[in-house]
Amino acid sequence: MTENFDKVIAVIKYLGLRPNLSEYRWRFLLQKITFLAQSLGLNTDYNFTPYVAGPYSTALTSDYNSQTDELISLQTDYELTESDVEHLDIINESLDLNGSLSLLEATSTIVYIMTEESRSVDDDIFVRAKSLKPHLSESFLIIGMTKGKQLLFKEEYLTEELKKEMDVWDKLE
């Protein structure tokens, strides 16, 4: 088994998922969860590109097609690091993995754009996402943008000035 796919199985196992590769939903989830985990720091070498249903890796597809038994049985030797677990908890808390595939597609596409085109402003990210995903509603893309920011947020972004501003807003509630 490849080391990358061993990590993917550990991710799926940690999230408590029981994949069934005969269903499109599970192949979709494997692609998006792996992409998001990798975007947050899971050390895998899968190359993702924009595709019809969001970020997609042909190498990941090849791995899960050739190692189906290991995936179904959740057989892995990889032990998630503390950092891996933190990132997976963020994904699990931010997204309903059993919910809307459209929202997961929007979120993963937004994260792809944010990480690949890091200097883009929100309006540019939205326009790019809309051009890649014209079939998704604007509301899914807007929520996906919020979820993407939530997933990619790092504590070091929280400056003293921003903390003070947030405190003012919190006191208004």
N, C-alpha and C positions, 0 to 999 in steps of 0.2 A: 504494500500500500504506500502511496506517496505521502510524504510528511505533510504536505499541504492538505490533502484530503483527510488525513488522520485528525488534523485540527478542526476541519469542518464537522466531522462526526462528533467530536467532543463538544462543539458549539451546539449542535442539534440536540445532543444528549442533555447538556446543561439546561437548555431551554425547555426540556420535557416534551419535545416533539417526537412523533412517531411517523416518519415519512412513508408514503406509498407512492413510488415513482410512476405507477401506472396512471396517476391522476396529475393533470397539468398543474393544479394548485401547488403540489409539493415540489415539482421541478422549479416553478416560479419562486416559491419560498426559499428554496435552497440557494438560488441565484441571488435573491435580494438580501437575505440574511447574511450570506457570505460576503457580499459586496459591502454591506453596512459595517459588519464586524471588521473587515479589512480596512475600511475607511477610518474607523475609530482606533485602529492600532493592532488588530490581530495580524501577526506576522505570517502572511501567506503571499505567494508570488503569482496569484491569478491575475491575468490581464483582463480588465473589463472594458467594454466599449458600449456606446449607446446602441440600443437595439429596439425592436418593436415594443417590447414590454419593459423597457428600462435597462439598466446596466446588465450586461451579459458576458459570460466567459465561456469560450468554447472548450478550454482546458478543463474547467470545472464540469461541464457537461460530459466530457470524455471520462473524467474520473468517476462520476456517479453512475455512468452507464457501465463502466468496467468493474466497479466495486459495489454493486448493488447489495450483495449479501451482507457485506460489512456495514453498509449504511443502515439497512433494515434492522440488523441485529444490534446496531449502535456499538459495534466492536471497535475500540480505539485504545491505543496505548498513550495517547497524548494527555497530559495533565494540564488543564488550563492554569495560567498564571493568575495572580491576584489582579493584575491589570486587565487580562482577558475577561475575568469575571465582572469587573467594574464596567467595562464597555458593554458586555452582554446585558447587564442589569439596566444600563441606560437604554439600550434598544428595547428591551422587554417592557420597561416602564413607559417609554415614549410611544410605542406602537402596539396596536392590537394585532398580533401575528395571526390571529384567527378571524380577523375582521376583513375590511375591504381591500381587495387586491388593487383596486384603482388608487387608493390612498397610499399603499405601499409602493406602487409604481411611481406615483408622483413624488413621494418623499425620496426614494432612492435616486430618481432622475435629478431632483434638485440637489441632493448631496453630491452626485457625480459632477454636476455643473459647478457647484461651489468648490469642490476640491480640485477640479481640473482647470477652472478659470477663476482662481481665487481673488483676482482683482476686480471682478464684476460687482456691480451694485445690484441691489434687489430688483430694480426695474429690468435691468439687462438679464438677470437670471430668470425672471419670470418670462420675458419675451423668448429667451432661448428655450426654456422648458415648453412653452406653448408651441413653438415651432417644431420641437421634437415630438410632442405629445398633443397634437391637435384634437385627438379624440377624448382627452380628459377635460372635464369641466374646469372652469376657472376656480371654482370653490375648492376642488381637490388640489389644484396647484397652489393656491394660497395656503391651505392647511398644510400641504407638503412642504412649503417654504418655512412655515413656523416649526414643523417637526424637524426639518433639516437643520435649522439653526439650533434647536434644542439638542439634537444629537451631536453637533459639532462644537457646542459651547465648551469652553475650557475656563477653569477658575481664574487663570491669570488674566483673562479678559475683563474681570471684574475689578476695575480700578476704584480707587477711593472716591473719585468724582462720581462714578456711576453708582457706587454703593449709596452715596448721599442722595442722589436723585431717586433711587429706588426706595429709600427710606421715606422720602417725601411722599411718593405715590402710595406707599403702604399705609401711611398715616391718614391719607384721604379716604381710605376704605372704611 
